């Protein structure tokens, strides 16, 4: 069975924002979907988040799909870096992803950026990368998608007025664009073009 793991962001939790509805929509299409509670969300540490993702993902193969939101994206990148040479996943979707230290005010997540990301190794870990960004995200502006596009060939989709895809001022409880993109990605593989 094809498996999806959604990795929430800093201070996130499985019942937050669009995660429950996306989980339900993908389960209705026959996927096994997990949205694990990552450890110590107020003071996240890469080692703990990586351990949790490895535990939930199990034995990675092309039936495993990963969706990351904000800090969940760098967690996924670090996870992919740790796969053996012949291991790969089916596809990856980044939501408001960033691959560099955000600097002042973000010191608490410094452990995720202690070494440069090995993008060359990551190119072969998934044949399909998509990134979603919002044109009014004040935390991770759409320019951060350029790194993913240049280094991984990530397909970038810019959406209007979605903030950080989770916002205390406006709850984003539905993310149909992500579900549609995920199903397109899955159909891509069903068509045999990933061979």
C-alpha positions as CSV (number, residue, x, y, z in Angstrom):
1,X,0.0,0.0,0.0
2,X,1.2,3.5,-0.8
3,X,2.0,5.5,2.3
4,X,2.0,9.2,2.9
5,X,3.7,11.0,5.9
6,X,2.8,14.6,6.5
7,X,5.4,16.3,8.7
8,X,4.0,19.4,10.4
9,X,6.0,22.6,11.2
10,X,7.4,24.2,14.3
11,X,4.8,24.4,17.1
12,X,2.5,22.3,14.9
13,X,0.3,19.3,15.7
14,X,-1.6,16.7,13.7
15,X,-5.0,18.3,14.1
16,X,-3.8,21.7,13.0
17,X,-4.8,23.6,9.9
18,X,-5.1,21.6,6.6
19,X,-3.6,18.3,7.9
20,X,-6.8,16.5,8.9
21,X,-8.7,17.3,5.8
22,X,-5.8,16.4,3.5
23,X,-5.3,13.2,5.4
24,X,-8.9,12.3,5.0
25,X,-8.9,13.1,1.3
26,X,-5.9,11.0,0.6
27,X,-7.2,8.1,2.7
28,X,-10.4,8.2,0.6
29,X,-8.2,7.6,-2.5
30,X,-6.6,4.5,-0.9
31,X,-3.4,5.9,0.7
32,X,-2.3,5.1,4.2
33,X,-1.7,8.5,5.7
34,X,0.2,9.4,8.9
35,X,0.5,12.9,10.5
36,X,2.8,12.2,13.4
37,X,3.2,14.4,16.4
38,X,6.8,15.6,16.2
39,X,8.7,15.8,19.6
40,X,9.1,19.0,21.6
41,X,7.5,21.3,19.0
42,X,8.3,24.5,21.0
43,X,12.1,23.7,21.1
44,X,12.6,21.4,18.1
45,X,15.8,19.4,17.7
46,X,16.8,17.9,14.4
47,X,18.0,14.6,16.0
48,X,14.6,14.0,17.6
49,X,12.5,15.0,14.6
50,X,14.7,12.8,12.3
51,X,14.3,9.9,14.7
52,X,10.5,10.3,14.7
53,X,10.3,10.5,10.9
54,X,12.5,7.4,10.4
55,X,10.3,5.5,12.9
56,X,7.0,6.5,11.1
57,X,8.4,6.1,7.5
58,X,9.6,2.6,8.1
59,X,11.5,1.0,5.2
60,X,11.6,3.7,2.6
61,X,10.8,2.8,-1.0
62,X,8.9,4.3,-4.0
63,X,5.6,3.6,-2.2
64,X,6.5,6.2,0.4
65,X,5.5,9.9,-0.2
66,X,6.5,12.8,2.0
67,X,4.7,16.1,2.6
68,X,6.4,18.7,4.7
69,X,5.2,22.0,6.1
70,X,7.7,24.7,7.0
71,X,10.2,23.1,9.4
72,X,8.8,19.7,8.3
73,X,10.5,20.4,4.9
74,X,14.0,20.6,6.2
75,X,13.3,17.6,8.3
76,X,12.4,15.7,5.1
77,X,15.6,16.9,3.4
78,X,17.7,15.7,6.3
79,X,15.8,12.4,6.2
80,X,16.5,11.9,2.5
81,X,20.2,12.7,3.1
82,X,20.4,9.8,5.4
83,X,19.0,7.2,3.0
84,X,21.4,4.7,1.6
85,X,22.6,5.0,-2.0
86,X,19.8,2.8,-3.5
87,X,16.9,3.9,-1.3
88,X,14.5,6.5,-2.7
89,X,10.9,7.7,-2.1
90,X,8.0,8.1,-4.5
91,X,7.7,11.8,-4.2
92,X,8.0,14.9,-2.0
93,X,5.8,18.0,-1.6
94,X,7.2,21.0,0.3
95,X,4.8,23.6,1.7
96,X,6.5,26.9,2.7
97,X,9.8,25.1,2.7
98,X,13.2,26.6,3.4
99,X,16.6,25.1,3.2
100,X,18.7,27.7,5.0
101,X,19.0,29.2,8.4
102,X,16.5,32.0,8.7
103,X,18.8,34.0,11.1
104,X,17.8,36.3,13.9
105,X,14.7,35.2,15.8
106,X,15.0,31.6,14.6
107,X,18.0,30.5,16.7
108,X,15.9,27.9,18.3
109,X,15.9,25.8,15.1
110,X,19.6,26.1,14.5
111,X,20.2,22.4,14.9
112,X,18.5,21.8,11.6
113,X,21.2,23.9,9.8
114,X,24.5,22.9,11.4
115,X,25.8,21.5,8.1
116,X,25.1,22.3,4.5
117,X,22.4,20.3,2.7
118,X,23.8,17.7,0.3
119,X,21.5,18.6,-2.6
120,X,23.5,16.6,-5.1
121,X,22.7,13.4,-3.2
122,X,19.1,14.4,-2.9
123,X,18.4,14.7,-6.6
124,X,18.2,10.9,-6.9
125,X,16.1,10.4,-3.7
126,X,12.8,11.3,-5.4
127,X,11.9,11.7,-9.0
128,X,9.2,14.2,-8.1
129,X,9.5,17.3,-6.0
130,X,6.8,20.1,-5.8
131,X,6.9,23.2,-3.6
132,X,4.0,25.4,-2.6
133,X,4.5,29.0,-1.6
134,X,2.2,31.9,-0.8
135,X,2.6,35.4,-2.2
136,X,1.9,36.9,1.2
137,X,4.0,34.6,3.5
138,X,5.8,36.9,5.9
139,X,7.9,34.0,7.4
140,X,9.0,32.1,4.3
141,X,8.5,34.3,1.2
142,X,8.2,32.6,-2.2
143,X,11.9,33.5,-3.0
144,X,12.9,30.5,-0.8
145,X,11.4,28.3,-3.5
146,X,14.2,29.3,-5.9
147,X,16.7,27.1,-4.0
148,X,14.5,24.1,-4.3
149,X,13.9,24.8,-8.0
150,X,17.6,25.3,-8.8
151,X,19.0,22.5,-6.7
152,X,16.3,19.8,-7.1
153,X,14.3,20.8,-10.2
154,X,11.3,21.3,-7.9
155,X,8.1,22.4,-9.5
156,X,7.1,25.6,-7.7
157,X,3.4,26.6,-7.3
158,X,2.7,30.1,-6.0
159,X,-0.8,30.6,-4.4
160,X,-2.4,33.8,-3.5
161,X,-3.1,35.0,0.0
162,X,-2.4,31.7,1.9
163,X,-0.1,33.4,4.5
164,X,2.2,30.6,5.9
165,X,-0.4,27.9,5.1
166,X,-1.3,28.1,8.8
167,X,-2.1,31.3,10.6
168,X,-3.7,32.2,13.9
169,X,-5.5,35.0,12.2
170,X,-7.0,32.9,9.5
171,X,-7.2,29.1,9.8
172,X,-6.5,27.3,6.5
173,X,-8.4,24.1,7.0
174,X,-8.5,23.0,3.4
175,X,-5.8,22.7,0.8
176,X,-7.3,21.3,-2.3
177,X,-4.4,22.4,-4.5
178,X,-2.1,20.1,-2.5
179,X,-4.5,17.1,-2.8
180,X,-4.8,17.7,-6.5
181,X,-1.0,18.0,-7.0
182,X,-0.5,14.9,-4.9
183,X,-3.0,12.9,-7.0
184,X,-1.4,14.1,-10.2
185,X,2.0,13.0,-8.9
186,X,0.5,9.6,-8.1
187,X,-1.0,9.3,-11.5
188,X,2.4,10.1,-13.0
189,X,3.8,7.0,-11.3
190,X,0.9,4.8,-12.2
191,X,1.5,5.7,-15.8
192,X,4.8,4.0,-15.7
193,X,6.8,7.2,-16.4
194,X,8.9,6.7,-13.3
195,X,10.6,3.6,-14.5
